[in-house]
Amino acid sequence: MRNCKLEDLLEQAGWSTVYEKHQYKIWITGIMDHQDEDLMHAFLDSYSPEDSEKICFDELAFHYQIFKNIYEKNSLNLFSWN
């Protein structure tokens, strides 16, 4: 996901201060590159921006990776014969 698109999503969700604080690390690590917009909306809706303003980047990245894994596993069709 491009930085301007990611910035807009985070700003709309009330995470603008978090993005300002961690934008360089998000860009360097590429943690949110090539992500589905639905995944990003679900992640941003699941966490409170008030709580995340105190979070360090490592915690943010950890929570994001765990959420991404759960989100992707829950969307799998486990019974392909249905």
Buried (B, 14 or more C-beta within 10 A) or exposed (E): BEEEEBBBBBEEBBBBBBBEBBBEBBEEEEBBEEBEEEBBEBBBEEBEBEEBEEBEBEEBBEBBEEBBEEBEEEEEEEEEEE
